Every structure is written in C-alpha cells, then in structure tokens.
Amino acid sequence: MNANDIATTFVNAVQDQLKEEKEGNWIKANDHADKIYNSANKLKEMGSVGKSELINLANHQDPYVRLWAACNLDESAREYAIRVLEKLAEHSNEDYGHKAQIHLDYNM
C-alpha cells in the first residue's frame, strides 16, 4: 500500500468514526479509531514520505481529518500540530474545536 492509499484509508476511517460516534455506536466508532491510528502509524513508518502525507492530511478540508492528523503527528512536527489544533480550537462552538482544545490542554 502506498502513502496515498493509506491516506485515503485514514480519511475514510475518520469520516466513518464520526458517523458512528454521532449515532452512538461506540464499538464501531472505536473500531474506526483503531483504523485511524493504524493508518497514521503506517504513514509514520514510511519515513519522510509518510510524514509529508500526514502533514497533508493536517491541511485536509474536513476539520475532523485535520484534527486526527494533527493529533497523530510526531514530535518532529509538534509545532505544526499545535498550530493546526489552535486554529481548530478557535471554533469552540463546534465539536472538533472543543476536542482540539482538550488535546491542546492535556496532550501537547
């Protein structure tokens, strides 16, 4: 699987996770979260190509994809991840903004 295919899997898993979460299907939502983490880890294992793809995902049009990507960037992209999360957190009336702020407060 190449980086583009893994990124597509990542995006689809984020969208599926959000759908299941909104419907209250927590087991399925958690299964999709596992797919997101697995995809992010595969990208990280690819070195600079995978890291670039994860950074591209942090610029995705879907704010939830940006959120998940920023949360999965490693230490070498910490400052970039913080900027992405801060921008998302500006939308405090949105669920993704609230989640971004929580991640900033407790994990960054």
C-alpha positions as CSV (number, residue, x, y, z in Angstrom):
1,M,0.0,0.0,0.0
2,N,1.4,3.4,-0.9
3,A,1.1,6.6,1.1
4,N,-1.8,7.9,-1.0
5,D,-3.8,4.7,-0.4
6,I,-3.1,4.8,3.3
7,A,-4.2,8.5,3.4
8,T,-7.4,7.5,1.7
9,T,-8.0,4.8,4.3
10,F,-7.3,7.4,7.0
11,V,-9.8,9.9,5.7
12,N,-12.5,7.2,5.2
13,A,-11.9,5.9,8.7
14,V,-12.2,9.4,10.2
15,Q,-15.5,10.0,8.4
16,D,-16.8,6.6,9.4
17,Q,-15.7,7.1,13.0
18,L,-17.5,10.4,13.2
19,K,-20.7,9.0,11.7
20,E,-20.7,6.1,14.2
21,E,-19.9,8.4,17.1
22,K,-22.8,10.7,16.2
23,E,-25.1,7.7,16.1
24,G,-23.9,6.5,19.5
25,N,-22.4,3.3,18.0
26,W,-19.3,3.4,20.3
27,I,-17.9,0.0,19.5
28,K,-18.0,0.7,15.8
29,A,-16.6,4.2,16.4
30,N,-13.7,2.7,18.3
31,D,-13.1,0.2,15.6
32,H,-12.7,3.1,13.1
33,A,-10.5,5.0,15.6
34,D,-8.2,1.9,15.6
35,K,-8.1,2.1,11.8
36,I,-7.1,5.8,12.0
37,Y,-4.3,5.1,14.4
38,N,-3.1,2.1,12.3
39,S,-3.1,4.2,9.2
40,A,-1.2,7.0,11.0
41,N,1.3,4.6,12.3
42,K,1.8,3.1,8.8
43,L,2.5,6.6,7.5
44,K,5.0,7.3,10.2
45,E,6.8,4.1,9.4
46,M,7.2,5.2,5.8
47,G,9.6,8.0,6.9
48,S,9.6,11.4,5.2
49,V,7.1,10.3,2.5
50,G,4.6,9.2,5.1
51,K,5.2,12.2,7.3
52,S,4.6,14.5,4.4
53,E,1.3,12.7,3.7
54,L,0.3,13.1,7.4
55,I,1.1,16.8,7.2
56,N,-1.0,17.0,4.0
57,L,-3.9,15.4,6.0
58,A,-3.5,18.1,8.6
59,N,-4.5,20.5,5.8
60,H,-7.5,18.5,4.6
61,Q,-10.8,20.3,4.0
62,D,-12.5,18.2,6.7
63,P,-11.8,19.6,10.1
64,Y,-12.0,16.2,11.7
65,V,-9.4,14.8,9.4
66,R,-7.2,17.8,10.3
67,L,-7.8,17.1,14.0
68,W,-6.9,13.4,13.8
69,A,-3.9,14.1,11.6
70,A,-2.5,16.8,13.9
71,C,-3.0,14.6,16.9
72,N,-1.0,11.8,15.2
73,L,1.9,14.0,14.1
74,D,5.1,13.0,15.9
75,E,7.5,15.2,17.9
76,S,9.3,16.4,14.8
77,A,6.2,18.2,13.7
78,R,5.0,19.2,17.1
79,E,4.9,23.0,16.4
80,Y,3.0,22.5,13.2
81,A,0.5,20.2,15.0
82,I,0.0,22.8,17.7
83,R,-0.8,25.5,15.1
84,V,-3.3,23.2,13.4
85,L,-5.0,22.4,16.7
86,E,-5.0,26.1,17.8
87,K,-6.8,27.0,14.5
88,L,-9.3,24.3,15.1
89,A,-9.8,25.3,18.7
90,E,-10.9,28.8,17.5
91,H,-14.2,27.1,16.6
92,S,-15.2,26.4,20.2
93,N,-18.9,26.1,19.2
94,E,-18.0,23.0,17.1
95,D,-17.3,19.6,18.4
96,Y,-13.9,19.4,16.6
97,G,-12.9,22.8,18.2
98,H,-13.7,21.5,21.6
99,K,-11.8,18.3,21.0
100,A,-8.8,20.3,19.6
101,Q,-8.8,22.4,22.8
102,I,-8.9,19.4,25.0
103,H,-5.9,17.9,23.1
104,L,-4.0,21.1,23.5
105,D,-4.8,21.4,27.2
106,Y,-3.9,17.8,28.1
107,N,-1.6,16.3,25.4
108,M,0.5,19.0,23.9
